[in-house]
Amino acid sequence: MDEELAARRRELRDRSRLVYGHGRSDAAEELRATGEWCAEHGISQDVYGAGEFIEGFERKVAGLFGVEAGRFMPSGTMAQGIAVRLWCGPGGHFGMHPTCHLELHEQRGYHHLFGLRATLIGPRHRPMLAEDLDAVKEPLALVIVELPTRENGGQLPGWDQLAALSEAVHSRGAGLHLDGARIWEARAGYDRPFDEIGSLFDSIYVSFYKGIGALPGSMLLGERSMIDEAIVWQRRMGGNLYTMLPNAASAARRLDERIEAMPGHVRHARAIAGGLGDVGGVRVIPDPPQVNMVHIELDLGPDEALAARDRVAEETGLWLFDGVGSHDAPGRVSFEFSVGEAAMAVPDDEIAAAFRLLMA
């Protein structure tokens, strides 16, 4: 792309309304609102993770999932890397879905940092199921399950399927770890309480900057003895910062409100998908949505899709997506579409009309 076109597109995006996620972020407003919230609630700064506020927040989130303890950490990559190391020990072996974040987006840190081996379980196009474990003959110390699986459009296994998978993993003597980067969305999709979901797992990671929309931060949840060990590894890996106050306070400020809003986001995602059902050349994966996130496929080439997006933005003021990904089928692209506060402010029929214009 030439520089002039890139600049024109940045300017167009800046003056358009984003319709995915929580919309445009305002760094100054986030910090200002978090500071005001801290003042209103008398929040005190933690020192290396010790302090009344942050420890109370850890107890609150652990209580949601019915587990003993939690530890706030700066990133999910760190939290899950520590969890895998604790479960497997040095040189251990674990299993995960082929689209697991540890495999696709972390440069195989589990191997290079900890010397661990991984087996990929099940096909890419759907969530892991109990019967997928039959193909794994070696012992596993741990199995990681992501709810929902992001790379195939936010799919969830059925509740009975998830319970069967938990039973199958435990029958092998392995631990079951929840990659809960989007567990807030999954809970709304299942319409079950967090502690019922948590009861199927032995350790849990949650994220606060995706569906919750806070500053970066995560939490590792599990038995007290495990979390005590995790704190040591957090120090070893350079993640025990002098204070995590801004990030933890941003998460705590937003958590309850965003959890409460999530079922509405799921309903709106389903309404949007229903409106796109009769738009030629557009497919929603999965249909109907299982959470508030889907993949949308377009019968357009990459350059066509971006040019059509620009035309829609010029004519309607709506910015439907950023980039597009390649697809196995020639002449087709796909992108991730997540319903948050931005899409909630736009009627589903208006979004459907924008997609009709996109494909015109």
SVG drawing of the C-alpha trace seen along z (x, -y; Angstrom):
<svg xmlns="http://www.w3.org/2000/svg" viewBox="-33 -13 48 58">
<polyline fill="none" stroke="black" stroke-width="0.4" points="0.0,0.0 1.4,-3.4 1.9,-6.0 -0.8,-8.4 -3.5,-5.7 -2.5,-4.6 -2.7,-8.2 -6.1,-8.7 -7.4,-5.5 -6.1,-6.6 -7.9,-9.9 -11.1,-8.2 -11.0,-5.8 -10.3,-8.7 -13.5,-10.4 -15.7,-7.3 -17.6,-5.4 -16.1,-2.1 -18.7,0.6 -16.7,3.4 -15.4,3.9 -15.8,1.0 -15.0,-1.5 -12.2,-4.1 -10.1,-4.2 -9.1,-7.4 -6.0,-7.0 -6.4,-10.3 -10.0,-9.6 -9.2,-6.0 -6.5,-7.3 -8.5,-10.2 -11.6,-8.0 -9.5,-5.4 -7.8,-8.1 -11.2,-9.5 -12.5,-6.0 -9.5,-5.5 -10.1,-8.8 -13.8,-8.0 -13.1,-4.5 -10.0,-5.4 -7.8,-3.0 -4.3,-2.4 -1.3,-1.5 0.0,2.0 3.8,2.7 5.0,5.7 1.5,7.1 0.8,6.7 -1.9,4.2 -5.4,4.0 -7.0,3.1 -5.2,5.5 -5.5,8.4 -9.2,7.7 -9.7,7.6 -7.9,11.0 -10.2,12.5 -13.2,11.1 -12.3,12.7 -11.3,16.0 -14.6,16.0 -16.5,15.5 -15.1,18.8 -15.2,20.6 -11.5,21.1 -9.1,20.4 -6.9,17.7 -5.8,15.4 -2.8,13.4 -2.9,10.3 -0.3,10.4 0.7,8.0 -0.1,10.3 -1.9,13.5 1.3,14.8 3.0,14.7 0.1,16.1 -0.5,19.1 3.2,19.8 3.6,20.0 0.5,22.2 1.9,24.7 5.3,24.7 3.7,25.4 1.5,28.2 4.2,29.9 7.4,29.4 10.7,29.1 10.6,30.9 6.9,31.9 4.2,32.7 0.8,31.0 -2.0,30.9 -3.8,28.0 -6.0,27.1 -4.2,26.4 -5.3,22.7 -4.2,22.2 -2.6,18.8 0.5,20.5 1.1,22.2 0.1,19.4 1.1,16.2 3.8,16.7 6.7,18.0 6.5,21.3 7.7,19.8 6.6,22.9 9.4,24.8 12.1,22.1 11.7,20.9 10.7,24.1 11.7,27.0 8.1,28.3 6.6,30.5 3.1,30.0 0.6,32.2 -2.1,30.5 -5.4,32.1 -8.5,32.1 -9.2,30.3 -8.7,26.6 -12.3,25.8 -14.1,26.7 -13.5,26.8 -11.7,29.7 -14.0,32.6 -13.5,35.6 -13.2,38.1 -10.2,36.1 -8.1,37.3 -8.3,40.8 -5.7,40.0 -3.2,39.0 -1.4,42.1 1.3,40.4 0.6,39.3 -0.2,35.6 0.3,33.5 -2.1,30.8 -4.7,30.0 -5.5,26.4 -9.1,25.5 -9.9,22.1 -13.5,20.8 -14.5,19.7 -12.0,20.6 -11.2,17.3 -9.6,18.6 -12.8,20.4 -15.2,17.5 -15.8,17.7 -17.2,21.3 -18.1,23.1 -18.4,26.8 -21.9,27.7 -22.2,27.7 -22.5,31.5 -19.5,31.8 -17.5,29.5 -18.4,31.6 -17.5,34.8 -14.1,33.3 -13.4,32.4 -14.2,35.9 -12.0,37.4 -9.0,35.3 -9.2,36.0 -9.7,39.7 -6.2,39.6 -4.8,38.1 -4.1,34.8 -5.0,31.3 -7.4,29.1 -6.5,25.4 -9.0,22.8 -7.7,20.2 -10.3,17.7 -9.1,14.8 -12.8,14.3 -14.5,16.2 -16.7,13.2 -18.2,13.7 -18.4,17.5 -20.3,17.2 -22.9,15.1 -23.0,17.7 -23.6,20.6 -25.9,18.6 -24.3,20.3 -22.6,18.9 -18.8,18.5 -18.4,20.9 -20.2,23.7 -17.9,23.2 -14.9,23.0 -15.8,26.2 -14.8,28.1 -11.2,26.8 -8.2,27.0 -6.7,23.6 -8.0,20.6 -6.6,17.6 -8.7,14.5 -8.0,11.3 -9.2,7.8 -8.3,5.8 -10.4,7.7 -14.1,8.0 -13.7,5.9 -11.9,3.2 -9.5,2.2 -5.8,1.5 -3.7,4.6 -3.8,7.1 -4.7,10.7 -5.2,13.0 -4.2,16.6 -6.7,18.5 -6.4,21.8 -5.5,23.5 -3.7,21.4 -0.6,23.5 -0.4,23.1 -0.8,19.4 1.9,19.1 4.2,20.9 3.0,18.7 4.1,15.6 7.6,16.9 7.6,17.5 6.2,14.1 9.2,12.6 11.6,14.8 10.1,13.7 10.2,10.0 6.4,9.6 6.2,8.6 6.2,4.9 6.6,2.4 3.0,1.6 0.1,2.7 -2.2,0.1 -3.3,-1.6 -3.9,1.7 -5.7,3.4 -7.8,0.3 -8.8,0.0 -9.9,3.7 -11.8,3.4 -13.5,0.2 -15.0,1.8 -15.5,5.5 -19.0,5.5 -20.5,3.2 -19.0,5.1 -20.0,8.5 -23.6,7.2 -23.6,5.9 -22.2,9.0 -25.5,10.9 -26.9,7.9 -23.8,8.0 -24.4,11.7 -28.1,10.9 -27.1,8.1 -24.5,10.2 -27.2,12.8 -29.5,10.0 -26.7,8.7 -26.0,12.2 -29.8,12.6 -29.7,9.4 -26.7,10.5 -28.3,13.8 -29.9,12.4 -26.9,10.3 -25.4,12.0 -21.8,12.9 -21.6,12.6 -21.4,15.5 -21.2,15.5 -19.2,18.2 -20.7,19.6 -24.3,18.9 -26.0,18.2 -23.2,16.7 -22.4,18.6 -20.9,15.5 -20.6,11.9 -17.8,12.6 -17.9,14.1 -15.9,14.4 -17.5,12.8 -16.5,14.1 -16.9,12.0 -16.9,13.1 -14.4,10.4 -10.7,10.3 -8.5,8.4 -8.2,5.2 -11.9,5.3 -12.9,5.7 -10.8,2.8 -12.0,0.5 -15.6,1.5 -15.0,0.8 -13.7,-2.7 -16.8,-3.4 -19.1,-2.4 -17.3,-4.6 -17.5,-7.6 -21.2,-7.1 -22.4,-6.0 -19.7,-7.1 -19.4,-3.5 -16.1,-1.7 -16.9,2.0 -13.5,3.6 -9.7,2.9 -7.8,5.5 -8.9,8.8 -7.4,12.2 -6.8,14.6 -9.2,17.6 -8.7,21.1 -11.3,20.4 -10.0,18.1 -11.7,14.7 -12.8,14.8 -11.6,13.0 -12.6,13.0 -12.3,10.8 -13.2,11.0 -16.2,9.0 -16.8,8.5 -19.9,6.8 -19.2,4.4 -20.3,0.9 -19.6,-0.4 -22.0,2.0 -24.6,1.6 -24.9,-2.0 -25.8,-1.1 -29.2,0.6 -28.7,4.1 -30.6,3.1 -28.3,0.2 -25.3,2.5 -27.0,4.9 -27.6,2.0 -23.9,1.1 -23.0,4.7 -25.4,4.6 -23.7,1.5 -20.3,3.2 -21.3,6.0 -23.1,3.9"/>
</svg>
